[in-house]
Every structure is written in structure tokens, then in C-alpha cells.
Amino acid sequence: MGLTKSEIFTEEQNQLATIAKVLGHPARIAIIQHLFKLNSCVCGDLVNEIGLAQPTISQHLKELKKVGIIKGTIEGTSVCYCINPSTWKEIKTLLSSFLNLDMNNQSCC
């Protein structure tokens, strides 16, 4: 979506679209699920768990980190990733609000 076009939408609509885009890849969903399961993770563990190449995992981690879903700390030569709880809470609130839109008993077609 071009920068000029995103200006015609609300901040919430743009946030939802960004979240949907980042969650729109099964590898990212798998990474998030794995991080929740372990509560933290080293990137090498993700390569073994997810079954994708290191550069591919790194690219997915970069996208998740860019929107703040995960955060990472450097430990020696490795980076330890975990879910960012404050961002996750915001995402849950945004998605819940969106998914709870009421159809007001509308019929379709």
C-alpha cells in the first residue's frame, strides 16, 4: 500500500492491515507459537524447530520485530527472541475489537 493511499484510512485500519500482513505467513505463525511455547528462544533453535533455512528464519524474525511482536537481546554470538507482551496485548485488543464487529442481523445475498 503506497504511503499516500494509507493516509485516507484511520490509524486503526492501518495498524490492523500491518498486523494482518505480518501474521499472513505460516512460518511467522509457527515462530510465534514456538516462542510462546518456550517463552524465549535462540534463533538456531527456530531453524531446527521450523525447518527453514537460517536466512529465511532471520527475515521472518526481522518482520516480526519490525512491528514489535517480538523483541530480541544479544547473548554472546546469539540473539534471544521472545514475545513482546505489551505489543501482544495491543494486538489482541485491536483484533478483538475488529472481530467483534456486529452484523446487526444483516442478511447477505
N, CA, C and O atoms as CSV, one atom per row, in Angstrom:
chain,resi,resn,atom,element,x,y,z
A,1,MET,N,N,0.853,-1.161,0.000
A,1,MET,CA,C,0.000,0.000,0.000
A,1,MET,C,C,0.903,1.229,0.000
A,1,MET,O,O,1.772,1.353,0.863
A,2,GLY,N,N,0.714,2.130,-0.945
A,2,GLY,CA,C,1.517,3.329,-1.038
A,2,GLY,C,C,1.300,4.240,0.161
A,2,GLY,O,O,0.228,4.246,0.767
A,3,LEU,N,N,2.322,5.001,0.492
A,3,LEU,CA,C,2.221,5.886,1.636
A,3,LEU,C,C,1.093,6.893,1.494
A,3,LEU,O,O,0.393,7.185,2.463
A,4,THR,N,N,0.912,7.426,0.295
A,4,THR,CA,C,-0.128,8.425,0.122
A,4,THR,C,C,-1.515,7.817,0.265
A,4,THR,O,O,-2.420,8.478,0.775
A,5,LYS,N,N,-1.707,6.585,-0.167
A,5,LYS,CA,C,-3.013,5.938,-0.057
A,5,LYS,C,C,-3.351,5.585,1.389
A,5,LYS,O,O,-4.521,5.629,1.771
A,6,SER,N,N,-2.356,5.236,2.196
A,6,SER,CA,C,-2.629,4.857,3.582
A,6,SER,C,C,-3.144,6.042,4.392
A,6,SER,O,O,-3.760,5.860,5.441
A,7,GLU,N,N,-2.895,7.234,3.913
A,7,GLU,CA,C,-3.339,8.432,4.630
A,7,GLU,C,C,-4.852,8.575,4.651
A,7,GLU,O,O,-5.383,9.283,5.507
A,8,ILE,N,N,-5.559,7.932,3.743
A,8,ILE,CA,C,-7.019,8.088,3.709
A,8,ILE,C,C,-7.716,7.140,4.682
A,8,ILE,O,O,-8.934,7.202,4.846
A,9,PHE,N,N,-6.941,6.258,5.330
A,9,PHE,CA,C,-7.508,5.309,6.275
A,9,PHE,C,C,-7.157,5.719,7.696
A,9,PHE,O,O,-6.201,6.460,7.923
A,10,THR,N,N,-7.938,5.231,8.646
A,10,THR,CA,C,-7.669,5.568,10.039
A,10,THR,C,C,-6.396,4.877,10.511
A,10,THR,O,O,-5.905,3.938,9.884
A,11,GLU,N,N,-5.884,5.358,11.612
A,11,GLU,CA,C,-4.686,4.739,12.195
A,11,GLU,C,C,-4.975,3.284,12.565
A,11,GLU,O,O,-4.128,2.410,12.378
A,12,GLU,N,N,-6.173,3.031,13.090
A,12,GLU,CA,C,-6.548,1.669,13.457
A,12,GLU,C,C,-6.611,0.760,12.233
A,12,GLU,O,O,-6.160,-0.385,12.290
A,13,GLN,N,N,-7.156,1.249,11.145
A,13,GLN,CA,C,-7.230,0.449,9.917
A,13,GLN,C,C,-5.839,0.123,9.401
A,13,GLN,O,O,-5.587,-1.002,8.970
A,14,ASN,N,N,-4.936,1.092,9.440
A,14,ASN,CA,C,-3.562,0.855,9.003
A,14,ASN,C,C,-2.846,-0.122,9.931
A,14,ASN,O,O,-2.085,-0.970,9.465
A,15,GLN,N,N,-3.081,-0.012,11.241
A,15,GLN,CA,C,-2.469,-0.943,12.192
A,15,GLN,C,C,-2.966,-2.365,11.954
A,15,GLN,O,O,-2.173,-3.307,11.928
A,16,LEU,N,N,-4.270,-2.520,11.781
A,16,LEU,CA,C,-4.838,-3.841,11.529
A,16,LEU,C,C,-4.269,-4.457,10.251
A,16,LEU,O,O,-3.959,-5.648,10.212
A,17,ALA,N,N,-4.134,-3.646,9.218
A,17,ALA,CA,C,-3.593,-4.138,7.948
A,17,ALA,C,C,-2.137,-4.580,8.116
A,17,ALA,O,O,-1.728,-5.596,7.554
A,18,THR,N,N,-1.369,-3.830,8.875
A,18,THR,CA,C,0.030,-4.182,9.119
A,18,THR,C,C,0.129,-5.483,9.892
A,18,THR,O,O,0.940,-6.349,9.563
A,19,ILE,N,N,-0.700,-5.620,10.921
A,19,ILE,CA,C,-0.707,-6.847,11.724
A,19,ILE,C,C,-1.128,-8.035,10.866
A,19,ILE,O,O,-0.508,-9.097,10.915
A,20,ALA,N,N,-2.180,-7.848,10.084
A,20,ALA,CA,C,-2.663,-8.937,9.234
A,20,ALA,C,C,-1.582,-9.367,8.244
A,20,ALA,O,O,-1.401,-10.556,7.983
A,21,LYS,N,N,-0.876,-8.394,7.703
A,21,LYS,CA,C,0.183,-8.708,6.729
A,21,LYS,C,C,1.302,-9.509,7.385
A,21,LYS,O,O,1.778,-10.491,6.816
A,22,VAL,N,N,1.717,-9.101,8.560
A,22,VAL,CA,C,2.826,-9.784,9.226
A,22,VAL,C,C,2.397,-11.172,9.715
A,22,VAL,O,O,3.218,-12.088,9.771
A,23,LEU,N,N,1.126,-11.331,10.068
A,23,LEU,CA,C,0.636,-12.635,10.512
A,23,LEU,C,C,0.205,-13.510,9.336
A,23,LEU,O,O,-0.210,-14.654,9.524
A,24,GLY,N,N,0.304,-12.971,8.138
A,24,GLY,CA,C,-0.185,-13.658,6.953
A,24,GLY,C,C,0.753,-14.708,6.379
A,24,GLY,O,O,0.535,-15.175,5.261
A,25,HIS,N,N,1.782,-15.088,7.108
A,25,HIS,CA,C,2.695,-16.119,6.623
A,25,HIS,C,C,2.754,-17.242,7.656
A,25,HIS,O,O,2.982,-16.976,8.836
A,26,PRO,N,N,2.553,-18.491,7.234
A,26,PRO,CA,C,2.534,-19.598,8.202
A,26,PRO,C,C,3.842,-19.760,8.989
A,26,PRO,O,O,3.818,-20.216,10.132
A,27,ALA,N,N,4.971,-19.394,8.393
A,27,ALA,CA,C,6.242,-19.503,9.129
A,27,ALA,C,C,6.251,-18.541,10.314
A,27,ALA,O,O,6.766,-18.876,11.381
A,28,ARG,N,N,5.692,-17.368,10.136
A,28,ARG,CA,C,5.644,-16.394,11.239
A,28,ARG,C,C,4.698,-16.855,12.333
A,28,ARG,O,O,4.962,-16.653,13.518
A,29,ILE,N,N,3.599,-17.474,11.934
A,29,ILE,CA,C,2.677,-18.034,12.925
A,29,ILE,C,C,3.395,-19.126,13.711
A,29,ILE,O,O,3.279,-19.184,14.936
A,30,ALA,N,N,4.130,-19.987,13.024
A,30,ALA,CA,C,4.871,-21.065,13.683
A,30,ALA,C,C,5.927,-20.505,14.637
A,30,ALA,O,O,6.119,-21.029,15.734
A,31,ILE,N,N,6.605,-19.450,14.217
A,31,ILE,CA,C,7.619,-18.820,15.070
A,31,ILE,C,C,6.972,-18.274,16.335
A,31,ILE,O,O,7.474,-18.493,17.437
A,32,ILE,N,N,5.864,-17.567,16.181
A,32,ILE,CA,C,5.159,-17.003,17.339
A,32,ILE,C,C,4.709,-18.120,18.280
A,32,ILE,O,O,4.899,-18.026,19.493
A,33,GLN,N,N,4.122,-19.160,17.730
A,33,GLN,CA,C,3.667,-20.279,18.563
A,33,GLN,C,C,4.838,-20.923,19.309
A,33,GLN,O,O,4.718,-21.276,20.483
A,34,HIS,N,N,5.955,-21.068,18.623
A,34,HIS,CA,C,7.126,-21.674,19.259
A,34,HIS,C,C,7.653,-20.773,20.378
A,34,HIS,O,O,8.019,-21.266,21.445
A,35,LEU,N,N,7.692,-19.481,20.149
A,35,LEU,CA,C,8.168,-18.557,21.179
A,35,LEU,C,C,7.258,-18.572,22.402
A,35,LEU,O,O,7.733,-18.490,23.535
A,36,PHE,N,N,5.951,-18.676,22.174
A,36,PHE,CA,C,5.031,-18.770,23.305
A,36,PHE,C,C,5.256,-20.068,24.073
A,36,PHE,O,O,5.199,-20.089,25.302
A,37,LYS,N,N,5.509,-21.132,23.352
A,37,LYS,CA,C,5.707,-22.436,23.984
A,37,LYS,C,C,6.948,-22.425,24.881
A,37,LYS,O,O,6.922,-22.964,25.987
A,38,LEU,N,N,8.028,-21.816,24.405
A,38,LEU,CA,C,9.288,-21.812,25.156
A,38,LEU,C,C,9.469,-20.588,26.042
A,38,LEU,O,O,10.269,-20.614,26.978
A,39,ASN,N,N,8.747,-19.531,25.761
A,39,ASN,CA,C,8.853,-18.251,26.463
A,39,ASN,C,C,10.132,-17.493,26.132
A,39,ASN,O,O,10.301,-16.359,26.580
A,40,SER,N,N,11.028,-18.084,25.366
A,40,SER,CA,C,12.192,-17.417,24.798
A,40,SER,C,C,12.843,-18.400,23.834
A,40,SER,O,O,12.528,-19.590,23.849
A,41,CYS,N,N,13.737,-17.910,23.009
A,41,CYS,CA,C,14.306,-18.809,22.013
A,41,CYS,C,C,15.554,-18.194,21.410
A,41,CYS,O,O,15.665,-16.974,21.289
A,42,VAL,N,N,16.483,-19.043,21.036
A,42,VAL,CA,C,17.657,-18.615,20.283
A,42,VAL,C,C,17.374,-18.935,18.822
A,42,VAL,O,O,16.757,-19.956,18.517
A,43,CYS,N,N,17.813,-18.086,17.936
A,43,CYS,CA,C,17.489,-18.228,16.516
A,43,CYS,C,C,17.805,-19.613,15.964
A,43,CYS,O,O,17.037,-20.141,15.160
A,44,GLY,N,N,18.919,-20.211,16.379
A,44,GLY,CA,C,19.282,-21.540,15.895
A,44,GLY,C,C,18.229,-22.584,16.226
A,44,GLY,O,O,17.975,-23.492,15.434
A,45,ASP,N,N,17.615,-22.453,17.399
A,45,ASP,CA,C,16.538,-23.366,17.780
A,45,ASP,C,C,15.372,-23.251,16.809
A,45,ASP,O,O,14.733,-24.251,16.481
A,46,LEU,N,N,15.100,-22.061,16.359
A,46,LEU,CA,C,14.000,-21.850,15.422
A,46,LEU,C,C,14.265,-22.547,14.096
A,46,LEU,O,O,13.348,-23.109,13.497
A,47,VAL,N,N,15.497,-22.517,13.638
A,47,VAL,CA,C,15.842,-23.184,12.383
A,47,VAL,C,C,15.534,-24.675,12.505
A,47,VAL,O,O,14.961,-25.274,11.595
A,48,ASN,N,N,15.914,-25.263,13.624
A,48,ASN,CA,C,15.653,-26.690,13.835
A,48,ASN,C,C,14.159,-26.966,13.998
A,48,ASN,O,O,13.650,-27.956,13.473
A,49,GLU,N,N,13.469,-26.111,14.711
A,49,GLU,CA,C,12.053,-26.330,15.007
A,49,GLU,C,C,11.172,-26.106,13.774
A,49,GLU,O,O,10.297,-26.922,13.483
A,50,ILE,N,N,11.396,-25.014,13.056
A,50,ILE,CA,C,10.530,-24.635,11.929
A,50,ILE,C,C,10.909,-25.392,10.661
A,50,ILE,O,O,10.043,-25.722,9.851
A,51,GLY,N,N,12.193,-25.667,10.488
A,51,GLY,CA,C,12.630,-26.427,9.317
A,51,GLY,C,C,12.925,-25.578,8.093
A,51,GLY,O,O,12.941,-26.087,6.972
A,52,LEU,N,N,13.157,-24.299,8.296
A,52,LEU,CA,C,13.528,-23.408,7.194
A,52,LEU,C,C,14.982,-22.995,7.346
A,52,LEU,O,O,15.560,-23.133,8.424
A,53,ALA,N,N,15.568,-22.496,6.283
A,53,ALA,CA,C,16.962,-22.058,6.305
A,53,ALA,C,C,17.151,-20.853,7.224
A,53,ALA,O,O,16.227,-20.065,7.429
A,54,GLN,N,N,18.351,-20.721,7.771
A,54,GLN,CA,C,18.680,-19.615,8.671
A,54,GLN,C,C,18.339,-18.243,8.077
A,54,GLN,O,O,17.723,-17.431,8.766
A,55,PRO,N,N,18.718,-17.952,6.817
A,55,PRO,CA,C,18.387,-16.628,6.265
A,55,PRO,C,C,16.877,-16.387,6.185
A,55,PRO,O,O,16.413,-15.262,6.376
A,56,THR,N,N,16.118,-17.439,5.903
A,56,THR,CA,C,14.660,-17.312,5.821
A,56,THR,C,C,14.081,-17.019,7.193
A,56,THR,O,O,13.232,-16.139,7.337
A,57,ILE,N,N,14.535,-17.752,8.205
A,57,ILE,CA,C,14.083,-17.512,9.578
A,57,ILE,C,C,14.448,-16.086,9.996
A,57,ILE,O,O,13.634,-15.385,10.597
A,58,SER,N,N,15.646,-15.668,9.682
A,58,SER,CA,C,16.089,-14.316,10.044
A,58,SER,C,C,15.200,-13.247,9.409
A,58,SER,O,O,14.885,-12.242,10.047
A,59,GLN,N,N,14.800,-13.458,8.174
A,59,GLN,CA,C,13.921,-12.494,7.501
A,59,GLN,C,C,12.555,-12.436,8.190
A,59,GLN,O,O,12.003,-11.353,8.383
A,60,HIS,N,N,12.015,-13.593,8.560
A,60,HIS,CA,C,10.728,-13.616,9.258
A,60,HIS,C,C,10.843,-12.961,10.633
A,60,HIS,O,O,9.942,-12.236,11.055
A,61,LEU,N,N,11.944,-13.214,11.328
A,61,LEU,CA,C,12.171,-12.577,12.631
A,61,LEU,C,C,12.259,-11.062,12.481
A,61,LEU,O,O,11.750,-10.316,13.317
A,62,LYS,N,N,12.902,-10.621,11.422
A,62,LYS,CA,C,13.031,-9.181,11.158
A,62,LYS,C,C,11.652,-8.547,10.991
A,62,LYS,O,O,11.397,-7.469,11.529
A,63,GLU,N,N,10.764,-9.205,10.250
A,63,GLU,CA,C,9.418,-8.674,10.031
A,63,GLU,C,C,8.610,-8.643,11.331
A,63,GLU,O,O,7.891,-7.679,11.595
A,64,LEU,N,N,8.730,-9.686,12.129
A,64,LEU,CA,C,8.020,-9.730,13.410
A,64,LEU,C,C,8.558,-8.671,14.370
A,64,LEU,O,O,7.802,-8.059,15.124
A,65,LYS,N,N,9.856,-8.470,14.331
A,65,LYS,CA,C,10.479,-7.472,15.210
A,65,LYS,C,C,10.128,-6.049,14.761
A,65,LYS,O,O,9.946,-5.155,15.588
A,66,LYS,N,N,10.036,-5.855,13.453
A,66,LYS,CA,C,9.737,-4.526,12.906
A,66,LYS,C,C,8.401,-3.987,13.425
A,66,LYS,O,O,8.280,-2.790,13.683
A,67,VAL,N,N,7.410,-4.848,13.578
A,67,VAL,CA,C,6.106,-4.408,14.088
A,67,VAL,C,C,6.007,-4.559,15.603
A,67,VAL,O,O,4.976,-4.243,16.197
A,68,GLY,N,N,7.074,-5.042,16.220
A,68,GLY,CA,C,7.122,-5.094,17.673
A,68,GLY,C,C,6.518,-6.327,18.315
A,68,GLY,O,O,6.390,-6.379,19.539
A,69,ILE,N,N,6.140,-7.328,17.520
A,69,ILE,CA,C,5.557,-8.542,18.088
A,69,ILE,C,C,6.589,-9.294,18.921
A,69,ILE,O,O,6.259,-9.876,19.955
A,70,ILE,N,N,7.838,-9.278,18.464
A,70,ILE,CA,C,8.904,-9.922,19.223
A,70,ILE,C,C,9.968,-8.892,19.554
A,70,ILE,O,O,10.052,-7.830,18.937
A,71,LYS,N,N,10.767,-9.233,20.533
A,71,LYS,CA,C,11.947,-8.425,20.847
A,71,LYS,C,C,13.107,-9.377,21.033
A,71,LYS,O,O,12.911,-10.562,21.304
A,72,GLY,N,N,14.310,-8.863,20.887
A,72,GLY,CA,C,15.480,-9.720,20.978
A,72,GLY,C,C,16.585,-9.084,21.786
A,72,GLY,O,O,16.747,-7.864,21.801
A,73,THR,N,N,17.344,-9.930,22.460
A,73,THR,CA,C,18.510,-9.470,23.196
A,73,THR,C,C,19.715,-10.274,22.740
A,73,THR,O,O,19.608,-11.464,22.444
A,74,ILE,N,N,20.848,-9.618,22.688
A,74,ILE,CA,C,22.078,-10.276,22.243
A,74,ILE,C,C,22.710,-10.976,23.442
A,74,ILE,O,O,22.939,-10.371,24.489
A,75,GLU,N,N,22.985,-12.270,23.259
A,75,GLU,CA,C,23.653,-13.078,24.279
A,75,GLU,C,C,24.848,-13.748,23.620
A,75,GLU,O,O,24.713,-14.784,22.969
A,76,GLY,N,N,26.002,-13.156,23.792
A,76,GLY,CA,C,27.205,-13.675,23.130
A,76,GLY,C,C,27.091,-13.498,21.632
A,76,GLY,O,O,26.959,-12.376,21.144
A,77,THR,N,N,27.141,-14.611,20.891
A,77,THR,CA,C,27.042,-14.537,19.438
A,77,THR,C,C,25.622,-14.825,18.950
A,77,THR,O,O,25.364,-14.829,17.746
A,78,SER,N,N,24.708,-15.064,19.881
A,78,SER,CA,C,23.331,-15.374,19.507
A,78,SER,C,C,22.389,-14.247,19.920
A,78,SER,O,O,22.702,-13.430,20.786
A,79,VAL,N,N,21.248,-14.232,19.284
A,79,VAL,CA,C,20.192,-13.301,19.666
A,79,VAL,C,C,19.040,-14.128,20.217
A,79,VAL,O,O,18.571,-15.065,19.571
A,80,CYS,N,N,18.589,-13.777,21.407
A,80,CYS,CA,C,17.494,-14.495,22.048
A,80,CYS,C,C,16.211,-13.697,21.812
A,80,CYS,O,O,16.126,-12.525,22.180
A,81,TYR,N,N,15.218,-14.333,21.198
A,81,TYR,CA,C,13.959,-13.672,20.883
A,81,TYR,C,C,12.860,-14.131,21.823
A,81,TYR,O,O,12.849,-15.273,22.282
A,82,CYS,N,N,11.927,-13.210,22.105
A,82,CYS,CA,C,10.744,-13.549,22.886
A,82,CYS,C,C,9.591,-12.644,22.437
A,82,CYS,O,O,9.801,-11.649,21.743
A,83,ILE,N,N,8.386,-13.004,22.841
A,83,ILE,CA,C,7.204,-12.204,22.532
A,83,ILE,C,C,7.258,-10.920,23.344
A,83,ILE,O,O,7.595,-10.939,24.528
A,84,ASN,N,N,6.928,-9.814,22.708
A,84,ASN,CA,C,6.826,-8.530,23.404
A,84,ASN,C,C,5.426,-8.449,24.011
A,84,ASN,O,O,4.458,-8.244,23.279
A,85,PRO,N,N,5.292,-8.607,25.342
A,85,PRO,CA,C,3.964,-8.704,25.948
A,85,PRO,C,C,3.084,-7.468,25.750
A,85,PRO,O,O,1.873,-7.602,25.575
A,86,SER,N,N,3.662,-6.287,25.774
A,86,SER,CA,C,2.835,-5.083,25.613
A,86,SER,C,C,2.284,-4.978,24.196
A,86,SER,O,O,1.125,-4.607,24.012
A,87,THR,N,N,3.090,-5.297,23.202
A,87,THR,CA,C,2.608,-5.268,21.820
A,87,THR,C,C,1.577,-6.364,21.602
A,87,THR,O,O,0.576,-6.145,20.920
A,88,TRP,N,N,1.813,-7.550,22.177
A,88,TRP,CA,C,0.862,-8.652,22.011
A,88,TRP,C,C,-0.504,-8.268,22.590
A,88,TRP,O,O,-1.540,-8.593,22.012
A,89,LYS,N,N,-0.499,-7.586,23.714
A,89,LYS,CA,C,-1.749,-7.139,24.339
A,89,LYS,C,C,-2.474,-6.143,23.429
A,89,LYS,O,O,-3.693,-6.216,23.273
A,90,GLU,N,N,-1.726,-5.218,22.833
A,90,GLU,CA,C,-2.315,-4.244,21.902
A,90,GLU,C,C,-2.922,-4.946,20.687
A,90,GLU,O,O,-4.015,-4.598,20.239
A,91,ILE,N,N,-2.207,-5.927,20.165
A,91,ILE,CA,C,-2.693,-6.681,19.004
A,91,ILE,C,C,-3.982,-7.414,19.354
A,91,ILE,O,O,-4.940,-7.399,18.581
A,92,LYS,N,N,-4.005,-8.051,20.510
A,92,LYS,CA,C,-5.205,-8.759,20.947
A,92,LYS,C,C,-6.389,-7.806,21.052
A,92,LYS,O,O,-7.501,-8.154,20.652
A,93,THR,N,N,-6.163,-6.614,21.581
A,93,THR,CA,C,-7.235,-5.620,21.715
A,93,THR,C,C,-7.732,-5.173,20.351
A,93,THR,O,O,-8.939,-5.120,20.117
A,94,LEU,N,N,-6.810,-4.851,19.448
A,94,LEU,CA,C,-7.179,-4.414,18.101
A,94,LEU,C,C,-7.952,-5.491,17.347
A,94,LEU,O,O,-9.002,-5.220,16.765
A,95,LEU,N,N,-7.428,-6.708,17.362
A,95,LEU,CA,C,-8.085,-7.803,16.644
A,95,LEU,C,C,-9.432,-8.150,17.266
A,95,LEU,O,O,-10.396,-8.431,16.553
A,96,SER,N,N,-9.498,-8.131,18.570
A,96,SER,CA,C,-10.760,-8.433,19.245
A,96,SER,C,C,-11.826,-7.410,18.880
A,96,SER,O,O,-12.970,-7.767,18.599
A,97,SER,N,N,-11.448,-6.144,18.885
A,97,SER,CA,C,-12.385,-5.081,18.520
A,97,SER,C,C,-12.868,-5.256,17.083
A,97,SER,O,O,-14.056,-5.106,16.798
A,98,PHE,N,N,-11.955,-5.569,16.193
A,98,PHE,CA,C,-12.292,-5.754,14.787
A,98,PHE,C,C,-13.171,-6.984,14.583
A,98,PHE,O,O,-14.173,-6.922,13.870
A,99,LEU,N,N,-12.800,-8.090,15.201
A,99,LEU,CA,C,-13.534,-9.339,15.001
A,99,LEU,C,C,-14.889,-9.350,15.700
A,99,LEU,O,O,-15.735,-10.193,15.402
A,100,ASN,N,N,-15.096,-8.429,16.615
A,100,ASN,CA,C,-16.379,-8.351,17.309
A,100,ASN,C,C,-17.344,-7.348,16.668
A,100,ASN,O,O,-18.350,-6.982,17.275
A,101,LEU,N,N,-17.039,-6.902,15.440
A,101,LEU,CA,C,-17.973,-6.040,14.741
A,101,LEU,C,C,-19.292,-6.778,14.580
A,101,LEU,O,O,-19.305,-7.950,14.203
A,102,ASP,N,N,-20.385,-6.114,14.858
A,102,ASP,CA,C,-21.689,-6.759,14.838
A,102,ASP,C,C,-22.340,-6.603,13.468
A,102,ASP,O,O,-22.327,-5.519,12.885
A,103,MET,N,N,-22.902,-7.684,12.965
A,103,MET,CA,C,-23.562,-7.658,11.667
A,103,MET,C,C,-25.008,-7.153,11.769
A,103,MET,O,O,-25.677,-6.986,10.749
A,104,ASN,N,N,-25.487,-6.911,12.986
A,104,ASN,CA,C,-26.842,-6.390,13.184
A,104,ASN,C,C,-27.900,-7.208,12.440
A,104,ASN,O,O,-28.820,-6.659,11.833
A,105,ASN,N,N,-27.748,-8.504,12.500
A,105,ASN,CA,C,-28.711,-9.427,11.845
A,105,ASN,C,C,-28.887,-9.142,10.349
A,105,ASN,O,O,-29.963,-9.359,9.793
A,106,GLN,N,N,-27.848,-8.666,9.720
A,106,GLN,CA,C,-27.924,-8.412,8.277
A,106,GLN,C,C,-27.893,-9.719,7.520
A,106,GLN,O,O,-27.178,-10.652,7.885
A,107,SER,N,N,-28.666,-9.773,6.476
A,107,SER,CA,C,-28.567,-10.948,5.612
A,107,SER,C,C,-27.777,-10.547,4.369
A,107,SER,O,O,-27.772,-9.387,3.956
A,108,CYS,N,N,-27.135,-11.507,3.811
A,108,CYS,CA,C,-26.295,-11.239,2.645
A,108,CYS,C,C,-26.810,-12.047,1.453
A,108,CYS,O,O,-27.151,-13.222,1.589
A,109,CYS,N,N,-26.862,-11.422,0.320
A,109,CYS,CA,C,-27.261,-12.052,-0.938
A,109,CYS,C,C,-28.613,-12.687,-0.797
A,109,CYS,O,O,-29.123,-13.270,-1.754
